[in-house]
Amino acid sequence: MENDTKLSIYRAARTIKRRDNTLYNALRSIYDDSIFVGEISQLWPQLPLVANLRCGLWYSTKFYSTCYFKSTDGHTNNWSFNTSRLNFHIALLAERRVLYS
């Protein structure tokens, strides 16, 4: 019985995801996120706006630089380290902002 319940919940979740996974919803999400990025950049114009190349380059045309972070980077107990995502230039940018602010 428990497996049937789990399977039903799984099927229901997949059905909802498929229904919500429309072009309109994807474009609306990008639009809403771009509005949010614009509001944040207006609140703190002295801070450089940096785009994540994995999922954020389309949110604005006014990025100072880019970076490459994966959603699991920095999660608790995630000790793996990928050298392709060093983003050392972001650390240097942060250091310059702190020293010269």
C-alpha positions in Angstrom: 0.0 0.0 0.0 2.8 2.4 0.9 4.5 2.0 -2.5 1.1 2.8 -4.2 0.9 6.0 -2.2 4.4 7.0 -3.1 3.9 6.3 -6.7 0.6 8.3 -6.7 2.4 11.3 -5.1 5.2 10.9 -7.6 2.7 10.8 -10.5 0.8 13.8 -9.2 4.0 15.8 -8.8 5.1 15.0 -12.3 1.7 15.9 -13.7 1.8 19.3 -12.0 5.4 19.9 -13.1 4.5 19.0 -16.7 1.4 21.3 -16.6 3.4 24.2 -15.2 6.4 23.7 -17.5 5.1 25.9 -20.3 6.8 28.4 -22.5 4.7 31.2 -21.0 5.7 30.3 -17.4 9.4 30.0 -18.4 9.4 33.5 -20.0 7.4 34.9 -17.2 9.9 33.6 -14.7 12.8 35.2 -16.6 10.9 38.5 -16.8 10.1 38.5 -13.1 13.7 37.6 -12.2 15.0 40.4 -14.5 12.8 42.9 -12.7 14.2 41.7 -9.3 17.8 42.0 -10.5 17.0 45.5 -11.8 15.5 46.5 -8.4 18.5 45.2 -6.5 21.0 46.9 -8.8 19.1 50.2 -8.2 19.1 49.7 -4.4 22.9 49.2 -4.4 24.3 50.9 -7.5 27.8 51.1 -6.0 28.1 47.2 -6.0 29.1 45.5 -9.2 26.4 43.3 -10.7 27.8 39.9 -11.7 26.0 37.3 -13.8 26.1 33.6 -13.3 26.8 32.0 -16.7 24.8 28.9 -15.7 21.5 30.7 -15.3 21.5 34.4 -15.2 23.1 36.2 -18.1 19.8 37.2 -19.6 18.5 39.0 -16.5 20.2 42.3 -17.4 22.3 44.1 -19.9 24.3 45.9 -17.3 26.6 43.3 -15.7 30.0 44.3 -14.6 31.4 40.7 -14.9 30.4 37.1 -15.1 31.0 34.1 -12.9 30.2 30.4 -13.0 28.6 28.8 -9.9 26.6 25.6 -9.7 23.6 25.2 -7.5 25.5 22.8 -5.2 28.5 25.1 -4.6 28.8 26.0 -1.0 26.1 23.6 0.3 26.5 22.2 3.8 28.7 19.2 3.9 29.6 19.5 0.2 33.3 19.2 0.3 33.9 18.5 -3.4 35.8 21.2 -5.2 35.7 21.7 -9.0 38.6 23.7 -10.3 36.6 24.7 -13.4 34.5 27.0 -11.1 37.3 28.9 -9.2 35.8 32.3 -9.8 38.9 33.8 -8.4 38.2 37.1 -10.2 35.1 37.5 -8.1 37.1 37.2 -4.9 39.5 39.9 -6.2 36.5 42.1 -7.1 35.1 41.7 -3.6 38.5 42.5 -2.1 38.8 45.7 -4.1 35.3 46.8 -3.1 36.0 46.2 0.6 39.4 48.0 0.5 38.3 51.0 -1.6 34.8 51.6 -0.2 
